[in-house]
Amino acid sequence: MHSHDQQQNYCRKLGHHLTFSYCRSERNGKPCPMVFDCWFEKFDIGSYMKTHFQPEDVAYIGQGKPDKVMTLLELIQRAQNTALGAK
């Protein structure tokens, strides 16, 4: 699993260089949604993902970005629910 961890690549999402170890665990232990786009030129990322991750752990990759308005509304709803639960 750690064979490529020290390799570095430019992250278009964050705007600076990162190691692969960050990219493969960026989302609470799950890979960044852009991992295929960023790493395909460095090594066989497809084989790596099939070997080290379950299909459900990477199913969200390539599904497109969530709508920003819907994401904001969901975050607002969660915050409201949390605030109501705290009272």
C-alpha positions in Angstrom: 0.0 0.0 0.0 2.8 2.4 0.8 5.0 1.8 -2.3 4.2 5.2 -3.9 3.7 7.3 -0.8 6.8 9.5 -1.1 6.2 10.3 -4.8 5.2 14.0 -5.3 2.9 15.5 -7.8 1.3 18.9 -8.4 -2.2 19.1 -6.9 -4.5 21.1 -9.2 -7.2 21.1 -6.5 -5.0 22.7 -3.8 -2.4 24.4 -5.9 0.8 22.9 -4.6 2.9 19.7 -4.6 1.7 16.8 -2.4 2.8 13.3 -1.8 0.7 10.4 -3.0 0.2 9.4 0.7 -2.0 12.5 1.1 -3.9 11.8 -2.2 -4.7 8.2 -1.3 -6.2 9.2 2.1 -7.5 12.7 1.6 -11.1 11.9 2.4 -10.9 10.3 5.8 -8.8 7.4 4.6 -10.3 7.3 1.1 -8.7 8.7 -2.1 -9.1 12.1 -3.5 -11.7 12.2 -6.3 -9.0 13.4 -8.7 -6.5 10.6 -7.9 -6.8 9.0 -11.3 -6.4 12.4 -13.2 -3.4 13.4 -11.2 -1.4 10.2 -11.0 -2.0 8.2 -14.2 1.2 9.5 -15.7 3.3 8.5 -12.7 2.3 4.8 -12.3 -0.6 2.4 -13.0 -3.1 4.0 -10.6 -5.9 1.8 -11.8 -4.2 -1.4 -10.8 -3.1 0.2 -7.5 -6.6 1.2 -6.6 -8.0 -2.2 -7.5 -5.3 -3.9 -5.4 -5.5 -1.7 -2.3 -9.1 -0.4 -2.1 -12.6 -2.0 -2.1 -14.8 -0.9 -5.0 -17.2 0.9 -2.7 -14.2 3.0 -1.4 -13.6 4.5 -4.8 -17.1 4.4 -6.3 -17.5 8.2 -6.0 -14.4 8.8 -8.2 -15.4 10.1 -11.6 -19.1 10.7 -10.7 -18.7 14.4 -11.2 -18.7 17.1 -8.6 -21.6 17.6 -6.3 -23.7 20.8 -6.9 -22.3 23.6 -4.7 -25.7 25.0 -3.9 -26.9 21.6 -2.8 -23.8 21.0 -0.7 -24.2 24.4 1.0 -27.9 23.6 1.7 -27.0 20.2 3.2 -24.3 21.8 5.4 -26.8 24.5 6.6 -29.4 21.8 7.4 -26.8 19.7 9.4 -25.8 22.8 11.3 -29.4 23.6 12.1 -30.1 20.1 13.2 -27.0 20.1 15.4 -28.1 23.5 16.9 -31.6 22.2 17.6 -30.2 19.0 19.2 -28.0 21.0 21.5 -30.9 22.9 23.1 
